[in-house]
């Protein structure tokens, strides 16, 4: 019931109470499984995606490096003035 309402805090409290106080192992196993499901919902594992290495040759774009440096310096000065 608490899971369907996404009230994970109350669901975990109820399941922990069952695990701590119930004598039968069958219900304790079910409660442990449900706790693991809630943990998976609350803390999803992010798959690590390895980004491919990339190299950009700026010389191909005929960039005026002095002008580019001036642009960055101008932007830094604007941030400092704020």
C-alpha positions as CSV (number, residue, x, y, z in Angstrom):
1,X,0.0,0.0,0.0
2,X,2.7,2.5,0.9
3,X,4.7,1.5,-2.2
4,X,1.8,2.3,-4.5
5,X,1.6,5.8,-2.8
6,X,5.4,6.2,-3.1
7,X,5.6,6.6,0.6
8,X,8.9,4.9,0.8
9,X,9.8,6.1,4.3
10,X,6.6,4.5,5.8
11,X,7.0,1.4,3.7
12,X,10.6,0.9,4.9
13,X,9.5,1.5,8.5
14,X,6.8,-1.1,8.2
15,X,9.1,-3.7,6.5
16,X,11.8,-3.2,9.1
17,X,9.2,-3.7,11.8
18,X,8.2,-7.0,10.2
19,X,11.8,-8.1,9.9
20,X,12.6,-7.2,13.5
21,X,9.4,-8.6,15.1
22,X,7.9,-11.4,13.0
23,X,8.9,-15.0,13.9
24,X,8.4,-16.7,10.6
25,X,11.2,-16.6,8.0
26,X,8.9,-16.6,5.0
27,X,7.5,-13.1,5.6
28,X,10.9,-11.8,6.6
29,X,12.3,-12.9,3.3
30,X,9.5,-11.1,1.4
31,X,10.1,-8.0,3.6
32,X,13.8,-8.0,2.8
33,X,13.1,-8.3,-0.9
34,X,10.7,-5.4,-0.8
35,X,13.4,-3.3,1.1
36,X,15.9,-4.1,-1.6
37,X,13.3,-3.0,-4.3
38,X,12.8,0.3,-2.4
39,X,16.5,0.9,-2.1
40,X,16.9,0.3,-5.9
41,X,14.1,2.9,-6.6
42,X,15.6,5.4,-4.2
43,X,19.2,4.9,-5.2
44,X,19.3,3.9,-8.9
45,X,22.7,2.8,-10.1
46,X,24.0,4.9,-12.9
47,X,25.8,3.1,-15.6
48,X,29.1,4.5,-16.3
49,X,29.4,5.5,-19.9
50,X,32.9,5.9,-21.2
51,X,33.2,9.0,-23.4
52,X,35.3,8.5,-26.5
53,X,38.5,10.5,-26.6
54,X,38.2,13.4,-28.9
55,X,40.7,15.8,-30.3
56,X,39.8,19.0,-32.1
57,X,42.4,20.6,-34.4
58,X,41.7,24.3,-34.2
59,X,44.3,25.2,-36.8
60,X,41.9,23.9,-39.5
61,X,39.5,26.7,-38.7
62,X,41.8,29.7,-39.3
63,X,41.3,31.1,-35.9
64,X,43.0,34.3,-34.9
65,X,44.4,33.2,-31.6
66,X,45.2,36.8,-30.5
67,X,41.6,37.8,-31.1
68,X,40.3,34.7,-29.3
69,X,42.5,35.4,-26.3
70,X,41.2,39.0,-26.3
71,X,37.6,37.8,-26.2
72,X,38.3,35.5,-23.2
73,X,40.1,38.3,-21.4
74,X,37.2,40.7,-22.0
75,X,34.7,38.1,-20.6
76,X,36.9,37.6,-17.5
77,X,37.0,41.4,-16.9
78,X,33.1,41.5,-17.2
79,X,32.8,38.8,-14.5
80,X,35.3,40.7,-12.2
81,X,33.3,43.9,-12.6
82,X,30.1,42.2,-11.3
